[in-house]
Amino acid sequence: MPKKFKARRQLKLRALLLLVFGGTLFLGIAAGGWLTYSALRDLPAWQIEALQLDAPSTLYAADGTPFATLSSRNYIPVQQNEIPTFVKHAFVAAEDKRFYRHYGVDFFGLTRAAFNNLFHRRIVQGGSTITQQLAKNAFLAPSRTFKRKVQEIFLAVKLERYYTKDEILTFYLNRIYFGESAWGIGAAAKTYFNKKVSDLTLGEAALLAGMVQAPSYYDPFRNPAEAQKRRNYVLQQMLSCRFITPEEYNRARQEPLYLHRGNRPPQEYPYPDFTDYVLMNVERQYGERYLLGGFRIYTTLDLQAQQAVEKEVERAENFPPSFRDARGFLQPQIAVVLLDPATGAIRALVGSRERVTQRQFNRAVQARRQPGSALKPILVYAPAVEFLGMGPRTVVRDEPVRFGSYAPKNHDGRFRGEVTLEEAVAYSINVVAVKVLNEVGLKRAARFAARLGIQVDPSRDGLSAALGGLHRGVTPLEMAAAYAAFANGGEFVEPFVVTRITDAMGNLLEEATPHRYR
């Protein structure tokens, strides 16, 4: 090959590589620019109320009527001059050593965290400053996206422009969660030591500062050894930052854990079982932050339906003779779920005949029981129609039959001979149900039931699942949702109880998009 031709080819290859590199770089910059623009365009509204964390959250019914106000009984706001300097320094040492040297964002810390995480191949260190944490908790939804991170950075810089370091620390210390339903340093001091913040010792301050990273894990009531290790680590960090002297460090390190749980009164609200279920769903996403975040939580509640259900549940004449069991619970019990088949919206929910404790066992969503013959249409007959083309007039013989060691029997001990599926359903004939399930195939039927929200384990349940004998059991809510599919033309809609959530400024945090399956 001539040298001239070879050189020309290499030149073209370099030009192509340069073009690809330049194009990729341009697209990367353009994409980053667009994402940054999008993040800034949707930057949440700025109000000081969001920083103060003392606004109660409100629950709204489906028609927009507020029906419950939520607030934490375990929140004690603390003023800036009530927080000792060593308490502030404990949190700075634990969470953001360069707090007094950066302007909201610590790019050195971000780089160091990135290298550490890359070296360990997992997240071992976060790069968010105290100011960024405050911005995130006060103004942003808890999602992990590039857009949210950009918003967090810009809001942190803005906070540093408007407030002093001590003001930012005070906002932060009044907002963070310490476990045990304690929000803010004031409630934490009361919950764990039954003290005011101004009366905390250095060791106690270090222990509280160490809890922020993982409140449940470092809870001294549950895990005192780990809490003490974490406290000593924070003290070491305070020493390295020269916030304390070696003598103070040694004294605090030798300080034993003197815990004293403070009292916390329960919170009451209307429609407790429905409200509890709403709060269970909200807590999964936001933790207990919803109690003091001024959230507006819009629900699916139909007030008239809920009131009607509760009225009937309270009427003793609707039940057989009642009694108290060995645990003191009223028996027999009840659970009621009303939902809209077309939308999946839960309109009313009751999980008990009486209110005994806060956040008590909710039978409507937590009680797993054997569904019995109520499972036959879901696990047996609907799959038979779907996969085998059977119909109401399909004839099956009701007769003694055995599947290995299993011989199903009818509840009345009779065998009716040839019956239609319509008759089998009407008379709840067990033998026919088991025979049809065997023909459909348990695994295929289980997959069908799963599309309706009912979990069946073929390896554990066997053909007796046709009669509702499930190892896992089902809840009333699961059964209501599965049957709703029959009323909705065969389309299953995942039940939901929260339609949308906004923050105190009206920014949309979440909107329901229930999953649908046909």
C-alpha positions as CSV (number, residue, x, y, z in Angstrom):
1,M,0.0,0.0,0.0
2,P,1.5,3.4,-1.0
3,K,2.6,5.5,2.0
4,K,0.6,8.5,0.7
5,F,-2.6,6.5,0.6
6,K,-1.9,5.0,4.1
7,A,-1.3,8.5,5.5
8,R,-4.5,9.8,4.0
9,R,-6.4,6.9,5.5
10,Q,-5.0,7.5,9.0
11,L,-5.9,11.2,8.6
12,K,-9.5,10.3,7.8
13,L,-9.7,7.9,10.7
14,R,-8.4,10.6,13.1
15,A,-10.9,13.0,11.7
16,L,-13.7,10.5,12.2
17,L,-12.6,9.8,15.8
18,L,-12.4,13.5,16.5
19,L,-15.8,14.0,15.0
20,V,-17.3,11.2,17.1
21,F,-15.6,12.5,20.3
22,G,-16.6,16.1,19.6
23,G,-20.2,15.0,18.8
24,T,-20.4,13.0,22.0
25,L,-19.0,15.8,24.0
26,F,-21.4,18.3,22.4
27,L,-24.4,16.0,23.1
28,G,-23.3,15.5,26.7
29,I,-23.0,19.2,27.3
30,A,-26.3,19.9,25.6
31,A,-28.0,17.2,27.6
32,G,-26.5,18.4,30.8
33,G,-27.5,22.0,29.9
34,W,-31.1,21.0,29.2
35,L,-31.4,19.0,32.4
36,T,-30.0,21.9,34.4
37,Y,-32.4,24.3,32.6
38,S,-35.3,21.9,33.4
39,A,-34.2,21.7,37.0
40,L,-34.0,25.5,37.5
41,R,-37.3,26.0,35.6
42,D,-39.1,23.8,38.0
43,L,-37.3,25.1,41.1
44,P,-39.8,24.9,44.1
45,A,-41.3,28.1,45.5
46,W,-39.2,29.7,48.3
47,Q,-40.9,30.3,51.6
48,I,-39.4,30.5,55.1
49,E,-42.4,28.4,56.4
50,A,-40.9,25.3,54.8
51,L,-37.7,25.7,56.8
52,Q,-39.4,26.0,60.2
53,L,-41.1,22.6,60.2
54,D,-44.0,23.5,62.5
55,A,-46.9,23.4,60.0
56,P,-49.3,20.5,60.5
57,S,-50.2,18.4,57.5
58,T,-53.8,18.0,56.4
59,L,-55.8,15.1,55.0
60,Y,-58.5,15.8,52.4
61,A,-61.4,13.6,51.3
62,A,-62.2,12.9,47.6
63,D,-64.5,15.9,47.5
64,G,-61.8,18.2,48.8
65,T,-63.1,18.4,52.4
66,P,-60.3,18.4,55.0
67,F,-61.0,15.7,57.6
68,A,-57.9,15.3,59.7
69,T,-55.0,17.5,60.8
70,L,-51.7,15.7,61.6
71,S,-48.9,17.0,63.7
72,S,-46.2,15.4,65.7
73,R,-46.7,15.5,69.5
74,N,-43.0,14.9,69.7
75,Y,-41.7,18.1,68.3
76,I,-40.2,20.9,70.5
77,P,-38.9,23.9,68.5
78,V,-35.6,25.4,69.8
79,Q,-34.4,28.9,69.4
80,Q,-30.9,29.7,68.2
81,N,-29.7,31.0,71.6
82,E,-30.9,27.8,73.3
83,I,-28.5,25.5,71.5
84,P,-25.0,25.3,73.1
85,T,-22.1,25.8,70.8
86,F,-20.7,22.3,71.5
87,V,-24.1,20.8,70.3
88,K,-23.8,22.6,67.0
89,H,-20.2,21.6,66.7
90,A,-21.1,17.9,67.3
91,F,-23.4,17.9,64.2
92,V,-20.9,19.8,62.1
93,A,-18.2,17.3,63.0
94,A,-20.5,14.4,62.2
95,E,-22.2,15.6,59.1
96,D,-20.2,18.4,57.4
97,K,-16.7,19.2,58.7
98,R,-16.2,22.0,56.2
99,F,-19.5,23.7,57.0
100,Y,-18.0,26.9,58.1
101,R,-15.7,27.1,55.1
102,H,-18.1,26.4,52.1
103,Y,-20.9,28.5,50.6
104,G,-23.6,25.8,50.6
105,V,-21.9,23.2,48.4
106,D,-18.6,21.6,49.2
107,F,-17.1,20.6,45.9
108,F,-14.0,19.2,47.6
109,G,-16.2,17.0,49.7
110,L,-18.2,15.9,46.7
111,T,-15.0,14.8,44.9
112,R,-13.7,13.0,48.0
113,A,-17.0,11.2,48.4
114,A,-17.0,10.2,44.7
115,F,-13.5,8.7,44.9
116,N,-14.3,6.9,48.2
117,N,-17.5,5.4,46.8
118,L,-15.7,4.4,43.6
119,F,-12.9,2.7,45.6
120,H,-15.3,0.7,47.7
121,R,-17.7,0.1,44.8
122,R,-20.6,1.1,46.9
123,I,-22.0,4.2,48.6
124,V,-19.9,4.6,51.8
125,Q,-19.9,8.4,52.0
126,G,-22.3,11.2,51.0
127,G,-21.2,14.5,49.6
128,S,-24.2,16.6,50.7
129,T,-23.5,19.5,53.1
130,I,-25.7,20.4,56.0
131,T,-27.1,23.3,53.9
132,Q,-27.9,20.8,51.0
133,Q,-29.6,18.5,53.5
134,L,-31.7,21.3,54.7
135,A,-32.6,22.4,51.2
136,K,-33.5,18.8,50.3
137,N,-35.7,18.2,53.3
138,A,-37.4,21.5,53.2
139,F,-38.2,22.0,49.6
140,L,-37.7,18.8,47.5
141,A,-39.3,15.4,47.1
142,P,-37.1,12.5,48.3
143,S,-36.2,11.2,44.8
144,R,-32.6,10.5,43.7
145,T,-32.4,12.2,40.2
146,F,-29.9,14.5,38.5
147,K,-32.7,17.1,38.3
148,R,-33.3,17.0,42.1
149,K,-29.5,17.2,42.8
150,V,-29.2,20.3,40.7
151,Q,-32.2,21.9,42.5
152,E,-30.6,20.9,45.8
153,I,-27.3,22.6,44.9
154,F,-29.0,25.9,43.7
155,L,-31.3,26.0,46.8
156,A,-28.3,25.4,49.1
157,V,-26.4,28.3,47.6
158,K,-29.5,30.5,47.9
159,L,-29.9,29.5,51.6
160,E,-26.3,30.6,52.3
161,R,-27.0,34.0,50.7
162,Y,-30.0,34.7,52.8
163,Y,-29.0,33.2,56.2
164,T,-26.0,33.1,58.5
165,K,-24.3,29.8,59.4
166,D,-25.9,29.7,62.8
167,E,-29.4,30.4,61.4
168,I,-28.9,27.5,58.9
169,L,-27.8,25.2,61.7
170,T,-30.8,26.1,63.8
171,F,-33.2,25.4,60.9
172,Y,-31.4,22.1,60.3
173,L,-31.4,21.0,64.0
174,N,-35.1,21.7,64.3
175,R,-35.9,19.7,61.1
176,I,-33.9,16.5,61.3
177,Y,-35.3,13.1,62.4
178,F,-33.9,11.2,65.3
179,G,-36.1,8.1,65.4
180,E,-38.7,7.3,68.1
181,S,-41.0,9.8,66.3
182,A,-38.7,12.6,67.5
183,W,-38.3,15.6,65.1
184,G,-35.7,18.1,65.9
185,I,-33.0,18.4,68.5
186,G,-35.5,19.6,71.2
187,A,-37.7,16.5,70.9
188,A,-34.6,14.3,70.7
189,A,-33.2,15.6,73.9
190,K,-36.6,15.1,75.6
191,T,-37.1,11.6,74.1
192,Y,-33.7,10.1,74.9
193,F,-32.6,12.0,78.0
194,N,-35.7,13.8,79.3
195,K,-33.7,17.1,79.1
196,K,-33.8,20.5,77.5
197,V,-31.2,21.0,74.7
198,S,-29.4,23.5,76.9
199,D,-28.9,20.8,79.6
200,L,-27.2,18.2,77.3
201,T,-23.7,17.0,78.1
202,L,-21.0,16.8,75.4
203,G,-21.4,13.0,75.3
204,E,-25.2,13.2,74.9
205,A,-24.8,15.8,72.1
206,A,-22.3,13.5,70.3
207,L,-24.7,10.6,70.6
208,L,-27.6,12.6,69.0
209,A,-25.3,13.9,66.3
210,G,-24.3,10.3,65.5
211,M,-27.9,9.2,65.1
212,V,-28.7,11.4,62.1
213,Q,-27.0,9.1,59.6
214,A,-29.2,6.1,60.6
215,P,-31.7,6.8,63.4
216,S,-33.1,3.3,63.7
217,Y,-29.7,1.6,63.7
218,Y,-28.1,4.0,66.2
219,D,-31.2,4.2,68.5
220,P,-29.7,3.8,72.0
221,F,-32.8,2.2,73.3
222,R,-32.6,-0.6,70.7
223,N,-28.9,-0.8,70.0
224,P,-26.9,0.8,72.8
225,A,-23.5,-0.7,71.9
226,E,-23.6,0.6,68.3
227,A,-25.0,4.0,69.5
228,Q,-22.0,4.3,71.9
229,K,-19.5,3.4,69.2
230,R,-21.0,6.0,66.9
231,R,-20.9,8.6,69.7
232,N,-17.2,7.9,70.3
233,Y,-16.6,8.3,66.5
234,V,-18.3,11.8,66.6
235,L,-16.2,12.8,69.6
236,Q,-13.1,11.8,67.7
237,Q,-14.2,13.9,64.8
238,M,-14.8,16.9,67.1
239,L,-11.3,16.4,68.5
240,S,-9.8,16.3,65.0
241,C,-11.7,19.5,64.1
242,R,-10.4,21.1,67.3
243,F,-13.9,21.8,68.6
244,I,-13.0,20.1,71.9
245,T,-9.8,19.5,73.9
246,P,-8.2,16.1,74.5
247,E,-9.3,16.4,78.2
248,E,-13.0,17.1,77.1
249,Y,-12.7,14.2,74.6
250,N,-11.5,11.7,77.3
251,R,-14.2,12.8,79.8
252,A,-17.0,12.5,77.2
253,R,-15.8,9.2,75.9
254,Q,-15.9,7.7,79.5
255,E,-19.4,9.1,80.0
256,P,-21.9,6.2,80.5
257,L,-25.2,6.2,78.6
258,Y,-27.9,7.5,81.0
259,L,-31.1,7.2,79.0
260,H,-34.4,8.4,80.2
261,R,-37.4,8.1,77.9
262,G,-39.7,11.1,77.9
263,N,-43.5,10.7,77.7
264,R,-45.2,11.2,74.3
265,P,-49.1,11.6,74.2
266,P,-50.9,9.7,71.4
267,Q,-52.5,11.5,68.5
268,E,-56.2,11.0,67.7
269,Y,-58.0,11.6,64.4
270,P,-61.3,10.6,62.7
271,Y,-61.8,7.5,60.6
272,P,-58.8,5.9,62.3
273,D,-58.4,2.7,60.2
274,F,-58.7,4.6,56.9
275,T,-56.4,7.3,58.2
276,D,-53.9,4.7,59.5
277,Y,-53.7,3.1,56.0
278,V,-53.1,6.5,54.4
279,L,-50.3,7.2,56.8
280,M,-48.8,3.8,56.2
281,N,-48.6,4.6,52.5
282,V,-47.2,8.1,53.0
283,E,-44.6,6.9,55.5
284,R,-43.1,4.5,53.0
285,Q,-42.2,7.5,50.8
286,Y,-41.6,10.3,53.2
287,G,-40.9,8.7,56.6
288,E,-42.5,10.7,59.5
289,R,-41.6,13.9,57.8
290,Y,-45.2,14.2,56.7
291,L,-46.3,15.0,60.3
292,L,-44.7,18.4,60.4
293,G,-44.1,19.3,56.7
294,G,-47.3,21.1,56.1
295,F,-48.2,18.5,53.5
296,R,-51.6,18.5,51.9
297,I,-52.5,14.8,51.4
298,Y,-55.5,14.3,49.1
299,T,-57.2,10.9,49.5
300,T,-59.9,8.7,47.9
301,L,-62.1,8.9,51.0
302,D,-65.9,9.1,50.4
303,L,-67.0,10.7,53.7
304,Q,-70.7,9.5,53.4
305,A,-69.6,5.9,52.6
306,Q,-67.1,5.8,55.5
307,Q,-69.6,7.2,58.0
308,A,-72.2,4.7,56.9
309,V,-69.8,1.8,57.2
310,E,-68.6,2.9,60.7
311,K,-72.2,3.4,61.8
312,E,-73.1,-0.2,60.9
313,V,-69.9,-1.6,62.4
314,E,-70.7,0.1,65.7
315,R,-74.2,-1.6,65.9
316,A,-74.0,-4.6,68.2
317,E,-77.1,-6.1,66.7
318,N,-75.3,-6.7,63.5
319,F,-73.1,-9.3,65.2
320,P,-73.6,-12.6,67.0
321,P,-73.3,-12.5,70.8
322,S,-69.9,-10.7,71.5
323,F,-67.2,-11.6,74.0
324,R,-63.7,-10.7,75.0
325,D,-61.0,-13.2,74.1
326,A,-57.9,-14.0,76.2
327,R,-56.1,-10.9,75.0
328,G,-59.0,-8.7,75.8
329,F,-60.1,-8.1,72.1
330,L,-63.8,-7.9,71.3
331,Q,-64.9,-10.9,69.2
332,P,-66.2,-11.6,66.6
333,Q,-64.3,-9.0,64.6
334,I,-64.8,-7.4,61.2
335,A,-63.1,-5.8,58.2
336,V,-64.7,-3.7,55.5
337,V,-63.3,-2.4,52.2
338,L,-65.2,-0.3,49.7
339,L,-63.5,0.5,46.4
340,D,-64.3,1.8,43.0
341,P,-63.8,-1.0,40.5
342,A,-63.1,1.4,37.6
343,T,-60.4,3.5,39.3
344,G,-59.1,1.4,42.2
345,A,-59.9,4.2,44.6
346,I,-60.5,3.0,48.1
347,R,-63.7,4.8,49.2
348,A,-64.1,3.4,52.8
349,L,-62.1,1.1,55.0
350,V,-62.7,-0.3,58.5
351,G,-60.4,-2.7,60.2
352,S,-61.8,-3.3,63.6
353,R,-64.9,-3.0,65.7
354,E,-63.3,-0.7,68.3
355,R,-60.3,1.6,68.7
356,V,-57.9,0.1,71.4
357,T,-54.5,1.6,70.6
358,Q,-52.9,4.0,68.2
359,R,-51.8,2.3,64.9
360,Q,-53.5,-0.9,66.0
361,F,-53.8,-4.0,63.9
362,N,-55.8,-3.1,60.7
363,R,-57.6,-6.3,59.6
364,A,-58.7,-4.7,56.3
365,V,-55.1,-4.6,55.1
366,Q,-53.0,-6.7,57.5
367,A,-55.1,-9.7,58.4
368,R,-54.2,-12.7,56.2
369,R,-56.9,-15.3,56.3
370,Q,-57.9,-18.3,54.2
371,P,-60.3,-17.1,51.5
372,G,-62.1,-20.4,51.2
373,S,-64.5,-20.9,48.3
374,A,-64.4,-17.1,47.6
375,L,-61.1,-17.9,45.8
376,K,-62.7,-20.3,43.2
377,P,-63.8,-17.6,40.7
378,I,-60.3,-16.0,40.8
379,L,-58.0,-19.1,40.8
380,V,-60.2,-21.6,39.0
381,Y,-63.1,-20.5,36.9
382,A,-61.7,-17.2,35.4
383,P,-58.5,-19.0,34.3
384,A,-60.7,-21.8,32.8
385,V,-62.6,-19.2,30.7
386,E,-59.4,-17.5,29.8
387,F,-57.2,-20.4,28.9
388,L,-59.6,-23.3,28.1
389,G,-62.5,-21.5,26.6
390,M,-64.9,-22.8,29.1
391,G,-68.2,-21.0,29.9
392,P,-71.2,-21.1,32.2
393,R,-72.7,-24.1,30.3
394,T,-69.6,-26.2,30.2
395,V,-70.3,-29.6,31.8
396,V,-68.0,-31.2,34.3
397,R,-68.7,-34.5,36.2
398,D,-69.0,-34.2,40.0
399,E,-67.8,-37.6,41.2
400,P,-65.3,-39.1,43.6
401,V,-61.8,-38.4,42.4
402,R,-58.2,-38.7,43.7
403,F,-55.1,-36.8,42.8
404,G,-52.2,-38.7,44.3
405,S,-53.0,-38.7,48.1
406,Y,-55.4,-35.9,47.8
407,A,-59.2,-36.7,47.5
408,P,-61.4,-33.6,47.5
409,K,-64.8,-33.8,49.1
410,N,-67.9,-31.6,48.8
411,H,-69.1,-29.8,51.9
412,D,-72.4,-31.7,52.0
413,G,-70.8,-35.1,51.2
414,R,-72.9,-35.5,48.0
415,F,-71.9,-36.0,44.4
416,R,-74.2,-34.6,41.8
417,G,-73.0,-36.2,38.6
418,E,-72.9,-33.9,35.5
419,V,-73.2,-30.2,36.4
420,T,-72.5,-27.0,34.5
421,L,-69.9,-24.5,35.7
422,E,-72.7,-22.2,36.6
423,E,-74.2,-24.8,38.9
424,A,-70.7,-25.6,40.3
425,V,-70.3,-21.9,41.3
426,A,-73.8,-21.6,42.7
427,Y,-73.5,-24.7,44.9
428,S,-69.8,-24.2,45.6
429,I,-69.0,-27.7,44.5
430,N,-65.4,-28.5,45.6
431,V,-64.7,-31.5,43.5
432,V,-65.5,-29.7,40.3
433,A,-63.3,-26.8,41.3
434,V,-60.3,-29.1,41.9
435,K,-60.9,-31.0,38.7
436,V,-61.0,-27.7,36.7
437,L,-57.9,-26.3,38.4
438,N,-56.0,-29.5,37.6
439,E,-57.1,-29.2,33.9
440,V,-56.0,-25.5,33.8
441,G,-52.7,-26.2,35.6
442,L,-51.9,-24.8,39.0
443,K,-48.9,-22.8,37.8
444,R,-50.8,-21.2,35.0
445,A,-53.7,-20.4,37.3
446,A,-51.3,-19.0,39.9
447,R,-49.9,-16.6,37.2
448,F,-53.5,-15.5,36.4
449,A,-54.3,-14.9,40.0
450,A,-51.1,-12.9,40.4
451,R,-52.4,-10.5,37.7
452,L,-55.4,-9.9,40.1
453,G,-53.1,-9.2,43.1
454,I,-53.6,-12.7,44.7
455,Q,-50.3,-14.6,45.4
456,V,-50.5,-18.4,45.2
457,D,-47.4,-20.6,45.6
458,P,-47.9,-23.8,43.5
459,S,-45.0,-25.5,45.3
460,R,-46.6,-25.1,48.7
461,D,-50.4,-24.7,48.2
462,G,-51.2,-27.6,45.8
463,L,-54.6,-28.4,44.2
464,S,-56.3,-27.6,47.6
465,A,-55.7,-24.0,46.7
466,A,-58.9,-24.4,44.6
467,L,-60.8,-24.4,47.9
468,G,-59.0,-21.4,49.3
469,G,-56.3,-23.3,51.2
470,L,-53.4,-20.8,50.8
471,H,-50.3,-20.9,52.8
472,R,-49.9,-17.1,52.6
473,G,-53.6,-16.2,52.9
474,V,-55.2,-13.0,51.6
475,T,-56.3,-9.7,53.0
476,P,-59.8,-8.2,52.6
477,L,-58.3,-5.4,50.5
478,E,-56.7,-8.0,48.1
479,M,-59.9,-9.9,47.7
480,A,-61.9,-6.7,47.1
481,A,-59.4,-5.6,44.4
482,A,-59.4,-9.0,42.7
483,Y,-63.2,-9.2,42.5
484,A,-63.4,-5.6,41.3
485,A,-61.8,-6.8,38.1
486,F,-64.9,-8.8,37.3
487,A,-67.0,-5.6,37.7
488,N,-64.5,-3.7,35.5
489,G,-64.7,-5.8,32.4
490,G,-61.8,-8.0,33.3
491,E,-59.3,-5.2,34.0
492,F,-57.6,-5.2,37.4
493,V,-56.7,-1.8,38.8
494,E,-54.3,-1.6,41.7
495,P,-56.1,-0.2,44.7
496,F,-54.8,3.1,46.1
497,V,-55.7,5.6,48.8
498,V,-53.7,8.7,48.1
499,T,-54.5,10.7,44.9
500,R,-51.8,13.4,45.3
501,I,-49.6,15.1,47.8
502,T,-48.4,18.7,47.7
503,D,-46.0,20.5,50.0
504,A,-46.8,23.6,52.1
505,M,-46.3,25.9,49.1
506,G,-48.5,23.8,46.8
507,N,-45.7,22.1,44.9
508,L,-46.8,18.7,43.6
509,L,-44.8,16.0,45.3
510,E,-46.7,12.9,44.1
511,E,-49.7,12.0,42.0
512,A,-51.3,8.6,41.9
513,T,-50.9,6.5,38.7
514,P,-52.5,3.1,39.6
515,H,-51.2,0.2,37.6
516,R,-53.8,-1.6,35.3
517,Y,-53.7,-5.2,34.1
518,R,-56.0,-7.1,31.8
